[in-house]
Amino acid sequence: MKKSITLIMGIVCTHVYAQSQLSPEITSWITTGNNSANFDAQFSILEQVQYTDEHVFLSCTGIPTYDVGPWDDPALGTNQNFVFSITRTPQPAGNPESLQQGRIGVWSNGISVYSPINKASYQFKDTWHFDEVSKIDEETPCDGWVYENGEYYTYSTASCLYDAATDNAHAPIVGYAFDGYPIYGGLGFANADGTGGVVRMRSSYQLRNISERHTLPDGSELPESLWGPDVNNYFPLGRFVEDYVYTAGSGDLDEHNGRFCVTPEYPNGTYAYFVTVDAAFNPAFPYVIGDSFYGKVTDGNIGEFAGHNQIDAAATTYASVGVSGIIDIMLYPNPATDYFHVYILPGYENNIAARLIDMSGNVVFQELNWQPGVNYPIDVRSMNSGMYILQLVSGNASVTHRCIVRN
């Protein structure tokens, strides 16, 4: 039986500027909702959207608003305190970056989009990677999983977020890839110029005509030690990512699983990825992005320990959600002769303002957009010996600590 936990949230601030500044990469995010069950009563949704001329910064817990789970291992997803950075000026890549395991984009509710290249592989040899989406069924709540670090993610658009079969309208933007290009749902205009009605966007990846798994999709021969299992009832065709090959012209989309086209949000055209589904509107390989990104991937989002970008101090806040509370930190050493180190415990809202104040009331150090789960140094080597007050504030949450400098 599903449980729901409701946390009352207040919209802290919503700034509206000239429409010319508010392009889709700023406005296409979901910033309202309630708590999800099976997430340890933590607040959910995408907490804050900020932007500069160059980037959009997304502060999010990585926890969805809809009920998911439970899972046995781990039992609960946890607040990831992500800050993703999306470029506002995406550029095609001269040498496309191949997909690797892990995060490749972010859905419009702040949930991670994962590559279909799974960590699990046949005989643990990192050659034949299991396609976990092929195992999605009604026992997989909202088509998502929880990683060993507590991060909730999906390989395809969660059915609880977007239903590809709802109507005959062009699909909405359901996320952005980490090269800055939008991800649309499964329906698009029949023709790239925006004409021809709305149709299902078909993947150009097809199952290979093989009975033995001795070669990779590019045709390269494998040594016997890296052969996969023969195609059989236990390992049917489609059980592995490497069972598919890009076949130009067999669908509507290119090898990246996208195309340059007109969309409702981009009337002059943009490159866009599409979530691919089959005729029954079930996820179809490669689900979101093909074997490589179309554009240049920006740093800071991809990798197991990534997703904690520093927000530009000059960033404008488009929308944010806040909660009340007290921020727990670890401050060491205290007293200090060179650096204080401040570690903000996970589980608190993002984008914390920090300042150090001397006993005369002068602010001697100040930084914005500190994030939970990160260790921050404060250089005190040039400061006078004495007592100082460290103050951290985010929305209605705050903490004050006394600290001593000895120089």
C-alpha positions in Angstrom: 0.0 0.0 0.0 1.4 3.4 -0.9 2.1 5.9 1.8 2.4 9.6 1.3 4.2 12.1 3.5 3.3 15.7 3.0 5.6 18.5 3.9 4.3 22.0 3.7 6.5 24.2 1.5 6.5 27.9 0.9 7.5 29.6 -2.3 10.3 31.8 -1.1 10.7 33.9 -4.1 9.8 34.0 -7.8 11.4 36.7 -9.9 10.0 37.4 -13.3 12.0 39.3 -15.8 11.7 40.3 -19.4 10.3 37.4 -21.4 13.3 37.6 -23.7 15.5 36.4 -20.9 13.3 33.5 -19.8 14.1 30.9 -22.4 13.0 27.2 -22.1 16.1 26.0 -20.2 15.1 28.4 -17.4 11.3 27.9 -17.4 10.8 24.2 -18.1 11.4 22.9 -14.6 8.9 21.5 -12.1 9.3 23.4 -8.8 6.0 22.4 -7.0 4.8 19.2 -5.4 4.6 17.1 -2.2 6.8 14.5 -0.6 7.3 11.0 -1.9 6.9 7.9 0.2 9.9 5.7 0.9 12.3 8.6 1.0 12.9 9.0 4.7 10.5 12.0 5.1 12.8 14.3 3.2 11.6 17.2 1.2 11.3 16.7 -2.5 11.2 18.4 -5.9 13.6 20.8 -7.7 14.3 23.4 -5.0 15.7 26.3 -6.9 16.4 27.5 -10.5 19.0 30.2 -11.0 20.6 31.5 -14.1 23.3 33.7 -15.6 23.9 34.5 -19.3 26.0 31.3 -19.5 24.4 28.7 -17.3 21.3 27.5 -15.5 21.9 26.1 -12.0 19.4 23.5 -10.7 19.4 22.8 -7.0 17.6 19.6 -6.2 17.4 16.8 -3.8 17.0 14.0 -6.4 13.8 12.9 -4.7 10.6 12.7 -6.8 7.2 14.0 -5.8 5.4 10.8 -6.7 5.4 7.6 -4.6 8.0 5.0 -5.5 9.5 1.9 -4.0 10.0 0.4 -1.5 13.3 -1.3 -2.4 15.2 -3.8 -0.2 18.7 -2.5 -0.9 18.9 0.3 -0.1 15.5 0.6 1.7 15.4 4.4 1.2 16.6 7.0 -1.3 18.4 10.0 0.3 18.8 13.7 -0.4 21.6 14.1 -2.9 21.9 17.9 -2.6 22.7 18.2 -6.3 23.5 21.4 -8.1 23.5 20.7 -11.8 24.8 23.2 -14.3 23.2 23.4 -17.8 24.8 25.5 -20.5 22.6 28.1 -22.1 24.6 28.1 -25.3 25.0 24.4 -26.4 27.3 23.7 -29.2 27.6 20.6 -31.5 30.7 18.5 -30.6 33.3 18.0 -33.3 34.2 14.7 -31.6 31.1 13.4 -29.9 31.6 12.1 -26.4 30.5 8.5 -26.0 28.0 7.5 -23.3 29.5 6.0 -20.2 27.8 4.5 -17.1 25.9 6.8 -14.8 24.3 10.3 -15.1 23.7 11.8 -18.6 21.0 14.5 -17.9 18.3 15.6 -15.5 14.6 15.3 -15.8 12.4 18.4 -15.3 11.7 17.4 -11.7 15.4 17.2 -10.8 15.7 13.4 -11.0 18.8 12.0 -12.7 18.7 10.5 -16.2 21.0 7.5 -16.4 22.8 6.0 -19.4 21.5 2.6 -20.5 25.0 1.3 -20.1 24.6 -0.4 -16.7 27.2 -1.1 -14.1 26.1 -4.7 -14.2 27.7 -6.8 -17.0 27.9 -10.4 -18.0 30.4 -12.2 -15.8 31.5 -8.7 -14.6 33.7 -8.2 -17.6 32.4 -4.8 -18.6 31.7 -5.9 -22.2 28.1 -7.1 -22.4 26.0 -4.7 -20.2 22.6 -5.7 -19.0 19.7 -3.5 -20.3 17.8 -2.9 -17.1 14.9 -1.3 -18.9 14.1 -4.6 -20.5 13.1 -5.8 -17.0 10.8 -3.0 -16.2 7.4 -4.3 -15.2 4.5 -3.3 -12.9 6.8 -4.3 -9.9 9.2 -1.5 -10.8 7.5 1.6 -9.3 7.6 4.5 -11.8 10.3 2.7 -13.8 13.1 3.8 -11.4 15.8 2.4 -9.2 17.9 3.6 -6.2 21.7 3.4 -6.6 23.9 2.1 -3.8 24.6 5.7 -2.6 20.8 6.4 -2.2 20.4 8.3 -5.5 17.1 7.7 -7.3 17.3 7.6 -11.1 15.6 6.3 -14.2 16.9 5.2 -17.6 13.8 6.4 -19.4 11.1 9.0 -18.5 9.4 7.8 -15.4 5.8 6.9 -16.2 4.8 8.8 -13.1 6.3 12.0 -14.6 5.2 11.8 -18.2 2.7 9.6 -20.1 3.7 9.4 -23.8 0.3 8.2 -24.8 -1.8 11.0 -23.2 -2.8 12.9 -26.4 -1.8 13.9 -29.9 0.0 17.1 -29.0 3.7 17.6 -29.4 5.4 16.3 -26.3 6.7 18.7 -23.7 10.3 19.2 -22.6 10.8 16.6 -20.0 14.5 17.4 -19.2 17.9 18.5 -20.4 21.0 16.5 -21.4 24.3 17.6 -19.9 25.4 19.0 -23.3 22.6 21.6 -22.9 20.1 20.3 -25.5 16.5 19.6 -24.5 14.9 16.2 -24.0 11.4 15.9 -25.3 8.8 13.2 -24.7 7.9 10.6 -27.3 5.8 12.7 -29.7 7.1 15.3 -32.2 6.1 16.9 -35.4 6.2 14.5 -38.4 8.5 16.8 -40.3 11.6 18.6 -38.9 10.2 22.0 -40.1 7.2 21.6 -37.8 4.6 20.5 -40.4 2.8 17.2 -40.9 1.0 16.7 -37.6 2.3 14.9 -34.6 3.7 11.4 -34.7 5.7 9.0 -32.4 9.5 9.6 -32.7 11.0 6.3 -33.7 14.5 5.2 -32.7 16.9 4.2 -35.4 18.5 1.5 -33.1 17.5 -2.0 -34.1 18.1 -5.5 -32.7 21.1 -7.1 -34.3 20.6 -10.3 -36.4 22.8 -12.5 -34.2 22.5 -15.8 -32.4 26.0 -15.7 -30.8 27.5 -12.8 -29.0 31.0 -12.8 -30.4 31.1 -9.3 -31.9 30.3 -5.8 -30.8 27.8 -3.6 -32.6 30.6 -2.0 -34.7 31.5 -5.4 -36.0 34.7 -5.8 -34.0 35.6 -9.4 -33.1 36.0 -10.2 -29.4 38.5 -12.6 -27.9 36.8 -15.7 -26.6 37.3 -14.6 -23.0 34.9 -11.7 -23.7 32.2 -13.5 -25.6 28.7 -13.1 -24.2 26.1 -15.8 -23.8 24.4 -17.3 -26.8 21.0 -15.9 -27.5 18.5 -18.2 -25.7 15.4 -18.0 -23.6 17.4 -16.9 -20.5 19.4 -14.3 -22.4 17.0 -13.3 -25.2 18.0 -10.7 -27.8 17.6 -7.3 -26.2 18.9 -8.4 -22.8 22.1 -6.5 -23.4 22.8 -3.0 -24.6 25.2 -4.4 -27.1 22.4 -6.4 -28.8 21.4 -3.1 -30.5 23.0 -1.4 -33.5 22.3 2.0 -35.0 20.7 1.6 -38.5 20.6 4.9 -40.4 17.2 5.7 -41.9 15.3 3.0 -40.0 13.7 5.5 -37.7 13.2 9.3 -37.3 16.2 10.0 -35.2 20.0 10.0 -35.6 22.7 8.0 -33.8 22.4 10.4 -30.8 18.6 9.7 -30.6 17.7 13.2 -31.6 17.4 15.5 -34.6 17.4 19.3 -35.5 13.8 20.4 -35.7 11.2 23.0 -34.9 9.4 22.5 -31.6 6.8 24.6 -29.7 9.4 26.0 -27.4 12.0 26.5 -30.2 10.1 27.9 -33.2 13.4 28.6 -35.0 14.6 25.1 -34.5 17.0 23.3 -32.1 18.7 20.1 -31.8 16.6 17.9 -29.4 16.7 14.4 -28.0 13.4 12.4 -27.8 12.4 9.8 -25.3 11.7 6.8 -27.6 8.8 4.4 -27.1 7.4 1.5 -29.2 4.0 1.4 -30.8 2.5 0.3 -27.4 4.2 3.3 -25.8 6.7 1.2 -23.8 10.3 2.4 -23.6 12.3 1.7 -26.7 16.1 1.5 -26.9 18.1 3.7 -26.5 15.4 5.4 -24.4 16.9 8.9 -24.2 20.4 9.4 -25.8 22.1 7.0 -28.3 25.7 5.9 -28.2 27.1 9.5 -27.8 26.1 13.0 -27.0 25.3 15.4 -29.9 26.8 18.4 -28.2 29.8 19.4 -26.1 29.3 18.1 -22.5 30.0 20.7 -19.8 32.1 19.7 -16.8 30.8 19.1 -13.3 27.7 16.9 -13.9 29.0 13.5 -15.0 30.7 11.1 -12.7 29.9 9.3 -9.5 30.9 12.2 -7.2 29.8 15.0 -9.6 26.7 17.1 -9.6 27.8 19.6 -7.0 28.6 22.7 -9.0 29.4 26.1 -7.6 26.7 28.6 -8.3 27.9 31.9 -9.7 27.4 34.6 -7.1 25.8 36.9 -9.8 23.1 34.3 -10.7 19.5 35.4 -10.8 16.9 33.3 -9.0 14.0 32.3 -11.2 12.1 30.2 -8.6 13.0 28.6 -5.3 11.3 26.6 -2.5 12.5 26.7 1.1 11.9 25.1 4.5 12.5 26.1 8.1 15.1 24.5 10.3 18.5 24.6 11.9 21.6 23.8 9.8 24.0 21.3 11.4 27.7 21.7 10.7 31.1 20.5 11.7 33.7 23.2 12.3 37.3 22.3 12.7 39.9 23.0 13.9 38.7 25.5 16.5 40.9 27.5 17.3 42.6 27.7 13.9 45.9 29.3 12.8 45.5 29.0 9.0 42.1 27.5 7.9 38.7 26.8 9.4 37.0 23.9 7.7 33.2 23.9 7.6 31.3 20.7 6.7 27.5 21.1 6.3 25.8 17.8 7.1 23.6 16.4 4.3 19.8 16.7 4.5 19.5 20.5 4.5 18.4 22.8 1.8 21.0 24.0 -0.8 22.5 27.4 -1.5 23.6 28.5 2.0 25.1 32.0 2.6 28.2 31.9 4.9 29.9 34.9 6.6 32.5 35.4 9.3 32.1 38.5 11.5 34.6 39.9 13.9 33.7 41.2 17.3 33.4 44.8 16.0 30.6 43.6 13.6 32.8 43.7 10.4 32.2 41.0 7.9 35.7 39.7 7.2 34.6 36.7 5.0 31.5 36.1 2.9 30.5 33.5 0.3 27.2 32.4 -1.3 25.8 29.1 -2.5 27.4 26.7 -0.1 25.9 23.2 -0.4 25.3 20.4 2.2 27.7 17.5 2.0 30.6 19.7 1.0 33.7 20.7 3.0 34.5 24.4 2.7 37.8 26.1 3.8 38.0 29.6 5.3 41.4 31.2 5.0 42.2 33.0 8.3 46.0 33.4 7.8 45.7 37.2 7.4 43.1 37.8 10.1 43.9 39.1 13.5 43.8 36.8 16.5 40.5 36.9 18.4 36.9 35.7 18.6 34.8 35.6 15.4 31.2 34.6 14.7 30.5 32.2 11.8 27.0 32.5 10.5 25.2 30.3 7.9 21.8 31.2 6.5 19.5 29.7 3.9 15.9 30.8 3.7 14.5 30.3 7.2 17.3 27.9 8.3 20.4 29.2 10.0 23.2 28.4 12.5 25.7 30.6 14.4 29.1 29.4 15.8 31.8 31.1 17.8 35.3 30.4 16.6 38.8 31.6 17.5 41.7 32.6 15.3 45.2 32.4 16.8 47.9 34.0 14.6 
